[in-house]
Structures are given as structure tokens and as C-alpha cells.
Amino acid sequence: MIVYFYKVEEPYGCFSNFSLHGISLDGQHWLTVEHYYQAQKFVSADEKLVAAIRSVPTPQEAAKLGRDPNHRVRADWEAVKIPIMRQAVLTKFLSHTDIQAILLATGDRAIVENSPTDYYWGCGCDRTGQNHLGKVLMSVRSEICQRQRGR
């Protein structure tokens, strides 16, 4: 049985990058994974924009700023966006044991971001998308399990 998630208020909503589970990375605290991810698009390209994204009060506002086509993203963005997302998601689930337990309870089931519009991070409306966020979550789940076995 596949684990589908999308909106924060729905089942498995804690898997969303918009869930209010802060992370500390790169010496700073970020309100959500979405804040961190969107800001990373502009590291070394526009530090003022990085700070602006970090300071907005909602993940929706962080996403809006980060997706604005008038801002130029860093040159290596396509090469680094999945590793950046994975590090942020791993940090989130290592930092919050309550949602870590939810992730681990999915066992070996497939996890799919059921986004009707995102064919890269999610599955899209026809479920043919690449589901990279689901793949990141399954990879993080596997790593946490391996760490726990190695204790």
C-alpha cells in the first residue's frame, strides 16, 4: 500500500516541506524545510534574498519568493537541489522524533507526494511524475533505520 501525502493538515502531512518543523542547518535556524530549500537557490547569488526568505513567517511566502522568475538562481542549482533537499529532510526527521516515528512506521512502503501540479517533486495529477520528494523521504527513512541498527 502506497503512502500518499500532500497538504500539512492531511494524513502524513508532516512529510510536507511546509510542515512547521524547524531545522538548524548552516549555522542558522529555519522555520521549515521549505524556507531552507527556497533560500538555497540563491546562496552566493543573492544573499539579501536568502535572508529575506529565511525571515518570512510562512512556508507559502518562502515558496513564493523562491519561485519568483525575476530572481536568478545559483549556477549549480540543477546539480545540487536534490542533495540540498535530502540534507534538509534528513535534518528535519533527525531533529523531531515524533515525526521520525511516523516516517519509520511506514515500513518499506512507497511514499508519494500527491501533488496535482508538481511532476518533479511529486506525482502530478496523473501520477506520472518523478516523485523526487517521495524518493528523498524513502532514502531518509532507510538511513535512519541503518543508523538505529548501528547503535
C-alpha positions as CSV (number, residue, x, y, z in Angstrom):
1,M,0.0,0.0,0.0
2,I,1.4,3.4,-1.0
3,V,1.7,6.2,1.5
4,Y,0.4,9.4,-0.2
5,F,0.9,12.9,1.3
6,Y,0.4,16.4,0.2
7,K,-1.2,19.0,2.5
8,V,0.1,19.6,6.0
9,E,-3.4,19.1,7.6
10,E,-3.9,15.7,5.9
11,P,-2.6,12.3,7.0
12,Y,1.2,12.2,6.7
13,G,1.2,16.0,6.4
14,C,4.4,16.1,8.4
15,F,6.1,14.7,5.3
16,S,5.4,18.0,3.6
17,N,8.2,20.6,3.4
18,F,5.5,23.1,4.6
19,S,5.1,21.4,7.9
20,L,6.1,23.6,10.8
21,H,9.1,21.5,11.9
22,G,12.1,23.8,12.1
23,I,15.6,22.8,11.3
24,S,19.1,24.1,12.0
25,L,21.5,24.0,9.1
26,D,24.5,26.0,8.1
27,G,24.6,27.7,11.5
28,Q,21.1,29.1,11.2
29,H,17.6,28.1,12.3
30,W,15.0,27.7,9.5
31,L,11.2,27.7,10.3
32,T,10.6,24.9,7.7
33,V,12.4,22.8,5.2
34,E,10.7,24.9,2.5
35,H,12.3,28.1,3.9
36,Y,15.7,26.4,3.8
37,Y,15.3,24.9,0.3
38,Q,14.0,28.0,-1.4
39,A,16.8,30.1,0.2
40,Q,19.5,27.7,-1.0
41,K,18.6,28.6,-4.6
42,F,20.3,32.0,-4.1
43,V,23.3,31.2,-1.9
44,S,26.3,33.0,-3.3
45,A,24.0,34.6,-5.9
46,D,21.8,36.9,-3.8
47,E,22.5,36.9,0.0
48,K,19.9,39.6,0.7
49,L,17.2,37.3,-0.9
50,V,18.5,34.4,1.2
51,A,17.9,36.5,4.4
52,A,14.5,37.7,3.1
53,I,13.3,34.1,2.5
54,R,14.6,33.0,5.9
55,S,12.7,35.7,7.7
56,V,9.2,35.4,6.1
57,P,6.7,34.0,8.6
58,T,5.2,31.2,6.4
59,P,6.4,28.5,4.1
60,Q,4.0,29.7,1.4
61,E,5.7,33.1,1.4
62,A,9.1,31.4,1.3
63,A,8.0,29.4,-1.7
64,K,6.6,32.5,-3.5
65,L,9.9,34.4,-3.1
66,G,11.9,31.4,-4.1
67,R,9.8,30.7,-7.2
68,D,9.8,34.3,-8.5
69,P,11.1,34.1,-12.0
70,N,12.6,37.6,-11.7
71,H,15.3,36.2,-9.3
72,R,18.3,34.4,-10.8
73,V,19.2,31.1,-9.1
74,R,22.7,30.0,-8.5
75,A,24.5,28.5,-11.4
76,D,24.8,25.0,-10.0
77,W,21.2,24.7,-8.8
78,E,20.1,21.8,-11.0
79,A,23.1,19.8,-9.8
80,V,22.7,20.4,-6.1
81,K,18.9,20.7,-5.5
82,I,18.3,17.1,-4.7
83,P,21.2,16.7,-2.2
84,I,20.2,20.0,-0.6
85,M,16.6,18.7,-0.2
86,R,17.8,15.4,1.2
87,Q,20.0,17.1,3.8
88,A,17.2,19.3,4.9
89,V,14.7,16.4,5.1
90,L,17.2,14.2,6.9
91,T,17.8,17.0,9.4
92,K,14.1,17.5,10.0
93,F,13.5,13.9,10.8
94,L,16.5,13.5,13.0
95,S,15.5,16.6,14.9
96,H,11.9,15.7,15.5
97,T,11.5,12.2,16.9
98,D,7.7,12.4,16.9
99,I,7.5,12.7,13.1
100,Q,10.5,10.4,12.8
101,A,8.3,7.7,14.3
102,I,5.6,8.4,11.7
103,L,8.2,8.1,8.9
104,L,9.6,4.8,10.3
105,A,6.1,3.4,10.8
106,T,5.7,3.4,7.0
107,G,8.0,0.4,6.9
108,D,9.1,-0.3,3.4
109,R,6.0,1.2,1.7
110,A,6.4,3.6,-1.2
111,I,6.0,7.2,-0.2
112,V,4.5,9.6,-2.9
113,E,3.9,13.3,-2.8
114,N,0.4,13.5,-4.2
115,S,0.8,17.0,-5.7
116,P,-1.6,17.6,-8.6
117,T,0.7,20.2,-10.2
118,D,4.3,19.1,-9.4
119,Y,5.7,16.5,-11.7
120,Y,9.3,16.8,-10.4
121,W,9.0,16.6,-6.6
122,G,5.5,15.0,-6.7
123,C,3.5,12.6,-8.9
124,G,1.4,15.2,-10.7
125,C,-2.4,14.9,-11.4
126,D,-2.0,11.8,-13.5
127,R,0.6,10.2,-11.1
128,T,3.3,10.0,-13.8
129,G,5.6,12.5,-12.1
130,Q,9.1,11.8,-10.9
131,N,8.2,11.9,-7.1
132,H,11.7,13.1,-6.1
133,L,10.4,14.2,-2.6
134,G,8.9,10.8,-2.0
135,K,12.3,9.2,-3.1
136,V,14.1,11.5,-0.7
137,L,11.8,10.5,2.2
138,M,12.3,6.8,1.5
139,S,16.1,7.3,1.4
140,V,16.0,9.3,4.7
141,R,13.8,6.5,6.2
142,S,16.4,3.9,5.1
143,E,19.3,5.9,6.5
144,I,17.6,6.5,9.9
145,C,16.9,2.7,10.1
146,Q,20.5,1.9,9.3
147,R,21.7,4.4,12.0
148,Q,19.4,2.8,14.5
149,R,20.6,-0.7,13.7
150,G,24.2,0.5,14.1
151,R,23.8,1.8,17.6
